[in-house]
């Protein structure tokens, strides 16, 4: 099993910034993509950004140019730098990681961290 622990959420005014962190621990062999999803009240969970262990990143159109995902493979940690935050960014943000094991991808989720953008 892989455990994901997130930190860095909170309340911020529109136009502000926050940085989320997610550290993976446990039975880690070789993580594949790590990333962030979010879920606003009454809406489905949606992809925010993902980053493979090697290769290019993937961002939701709504966050391109404002959010940056980064990763340290040696530390099994992924970050999400969020700038120019908008009220519509308010959601619970979940860390996600995948690991190949016994012929299939195992998918892991963090417990979620609340991000609230409000004046």
Buried (B, 14 or more C-beta within 10 A) or exposed (E): EBBBBBEBBEEBEEEBEBBBBBBBEEEEEEBBBBBBBBBBEEEEBEBBBBBBEEEEBBBBEEBEEBBBBEBEEEEBBBBBBBBEBEEEBBBBBBBBBBBEEEEEEBEBBBEBBEBBBEE
